[in-house]
Amino acid sequence: MDNLDLAIIEQLQRDGRKPFTEIAKELNVTEGTVRNRVGRLLESQALQIIGVIDPHKIGYDAPAWIGVTVQAPYLEQAAVSIATLPEVSYLIMVSGEYDLIVEVLCRNREHLALFLRDNLQNVVGVQRTQTFFILQIGRASCRERV
């Protein structure tokens, strides 16, 4: 991946539906170059073009990230179980203080409390959780800042 790939990705992060012709014009390359590069990035799964929501604007007043600590022998099983819960929109396995980071979309605080108590805490292997409320959504660039 080179600087042109990163510049194309940055354009698509701002607007995943932006026409390749406009991206090409802004980056001073041909439309074919942009099309080929995006195709290669998609094929290699280095890039996915998806819709990103602001949960607050579509009725989820208690979206949160949850750090989850899981007993080692149950990590894979717990990840699969948690990923199937309807409130879960994103799950990643990480290193550090937590084993999993889970994004959940809950309608309100009561819904979040029920999710934590009745669903997440009952997954086999889950030892501890820490919840981080999402207060505001921002946008960032993939380019390194110099």
ZIMOJO-V562156 format. One record per residue. N is the residue number from 0. RES is the residue in three letters. PSI is psi in degrees with one decimal (999 if undefined). Layout:
BEGIN
N/RES/PSI
N/RES/PSI
END
This chain:
BEGIN
0/MET/130.7
1/ASP/-174.3
2/ASN/-34.0
3/LEU/-43.2
4/ASP/-46.1
5/LEU/-38.6
6/ALA/-39.8
7/ILE/-45.2
8/ILE/-42.1
9/GLU/-41.4
10/GLN/-43.3
11/LEU/-27.6
12/GLN/-35.4
13/ARG/-38.5
14/ASP/100.6
15/GLY/-12.0
16/ARG/8.0
17/LYS/129.5
18/PRO/142.7
19/PHE/-32.0
20/THR/-39.9
21/GLU/-41.0
22/ILE/-45.8
23/ALA/-44.7
24/LYS/-44.4
25/GLU/-31.0
26/LEU/0.3
27/ASN/45.8
28/VAL/174.2
29/THR/157.7
30/GLU/-36.4
31/GLY/-38.3
32/THR/-46.6
33/VAL/-47.1
34/ARG/-46.0
35/ASN/-42.6
36/ARG/-43.9
37/VAL/-42.3
38/GLY/-43.7
39/ARG/-41.6
40/LEU/-38.8
41/LEU/-45.1
42/GLU/-38.9
43/SER/-3.8
44/GLN/20.9
45/ALA/-19.4
46/LEU/137.5
47/GLN/136.3
48/ILE/113.4
49/ILE/165.0
50/GLY/133.0
51/VAL/130.8
52/ILE/159.6
53/ASP/104.7
54/PRO/-33.3
55/HIS/-32.6
56/LYS/-9.4
57/ILE/23.6
58/GLY/6.9
59/TYR/102.9
60/ASP/-2.1
61/ALA/54.8
62/PRO/149.5
63/ALA/157.8
64/TRP/138.8
65/ILE/122.9
66/GLY/130.4
67/VAL/128.3
68/THR/129.2
69/VAL/141.9
70/GLN/133.6
71/ALA/-48.0
72/PRO/-12.0
73/TYR/5.6
74/LEU/-53.5
75/GLU/-45.9
76/GLN/-43.9
77/ALA/-42.2
78/ALA/-44.8
79/VAL/-44.5
80/SER/-45.4
81/ILE/-40.8
82/ALA/-23.8
83/THR/-9.4
84/LEU/135.5
85/PRO/-26.5
86/GLU/-17.9
87/VAL/123.0
88/SER/-16.3
89/TYR/138.8
90/LEU/132.1
91/ILE/145.8
92/MET/130.8
93/VAL/169.5
94/SER/161.1
95/GLY/-146.9
96/GLU/-32.0
97/TYR/159.6
98/ASP/-33.2
99/LEU/146.9
100/ILE/127.1
101/VAL/128.8
102/GLU/129.5
103/VAL/148.0
104/LEU/111.2
105/CYS/144.5
106/ARG/-38.0
107/ASN/-179.9
108/ARG/-35.6
109/GLU/-43.7
110/HIS/-43.4
111/LEU/-44.0
112/ALA/-42.4
113/LEU/-41.3
114/PHE/-47.7
115/LEU/-48.7
116/ARG/-48.7
117/ASP/-24.3
118/ASN/-65.9
119/LEU/-45.5
120/GLN/-16.0
121/ASN/0.4
122/VAL/131.3
123/VAL/126.8
124/GLY/-19.0
125/VAL/122.8
126/GLN/-40.9
127/ARG/148.4
128/THR/154.8
129/GLN/127.6
130/THR/136.4
131/PHE/112.9
132/PHE/138.4
133/ILE/112.8
134/LEU/-33.7
135/GLN/148.2
136/ILE/132.2
137/GLY/176.1
138/ARG/144.3
139/ALA/161.2
140/SER/151.2
141/CYS/-11.9
142/ARG/142.5
143/GLU/140.1
144/ARG/130.6
145/VAL/999
END
